[in-house]
Amino acid sequence: MTLRTIEKISKALGDINRLKILSAIQSGGERLECSTVISLLDISQPSVSHHIKKLVDAGLIEPQKEGRFYYYSLNKEVLDDYLEALKTL
C-alpha cells in the first residue's frame, strides 16, 4: 500500500460521522442501505452522501445498487491492508 493510499484512508477515517457510518455498517449485518444511515446518524441526506463518497473513494466501503437503492458494505480487505501498512511505518 502506498503512502498516498494510507493518507487517503487516514483522512477518510478522520471524521466522527464516517466512523459512525463504518460502525453502523458493521453492526447492521455488514450491509446497510443509505436511508438507514441517514436515520441512524440524524444528519442531512447531502451530508451522508458526502461522507459515503469519501469512504467509497478511500476504498473502505463498497456500493451495491439494487433497483433504485444503494447498499454499502465494508471492504475488509482494504481495512486489513491499511492496518498492516500502519504496522510497518
N, C-alpha and C positions, 0 to 999 in steps of 0.2 A: 504494500500500500504506500502510495507516495505521500510526501509531506503535505501537498496541496489537498489531497483527499482527506487526510487526517484533520487538516484545518477546516475544511468544509463541513465535515461531520461534527467537529467540536463546536463550530458556530451554530449549527442546527440544534445541538443539544444545549446551547447556552440560553434557552428561553424556557421559563417555567410552564408556559402553555404547551409547548412542544413536548416537554417531558410528561405532562399530564395526558397528552394525546397518545404517546407511546405506552404509558401505563394503562390507559383505557383500552387500547387495542389488546394488550397482553391479558388484561383481566376479563375482557369481553369475549373470550373464546378464540383469541388470536385473529379475529376478523371483525371489523366494525364498519358500519355504514356512516357516511358523512353526517347525516342529520342526527344520529345518535351522539356523535362528538359534540355537535352544537348544543344539544340539551344537557349533556354532562358537564361541559365547561362553562355554560352560561355566558358565552361571548357571541358576538355577531357572526353571521354566516361569512361575510367577507374576511373577517379576522381568522376564522377557522380555515378558510380556503388558502389564505396566505401562509399560515403555519403548516398546513398539509403540503403545500407546494415546496416549502423549504425542506421538509422531511423527505419528500419524494426525490427532489433534486440531489439530496445528500445520499440517496440510496437506502435510507433507513426504513422506509415503508414502500410497499408496492401496491399500486391501484389495480383493481379488477372491476371492469364495467359489466353490469348485468342489467340489461334493459336500459332504463334511464338513470339507474342508481350506481354509485361508485362505492365499492367496499375496499377497505385498506387492511393490509396485514403486515406484520413485522418482517423485515428481511434479516433473519437471524444470521445468515452467512456474513453479511456486511458488519453487523454488530460484533460478531466473533472476531472477524479480521481486524476491526478497529481496536478492540481490546488487546489483541495480540500485538498490534503495531505500537500501542501505547507502552506495553511492557518492554519493548526493545528500545525505546527512546532513552 
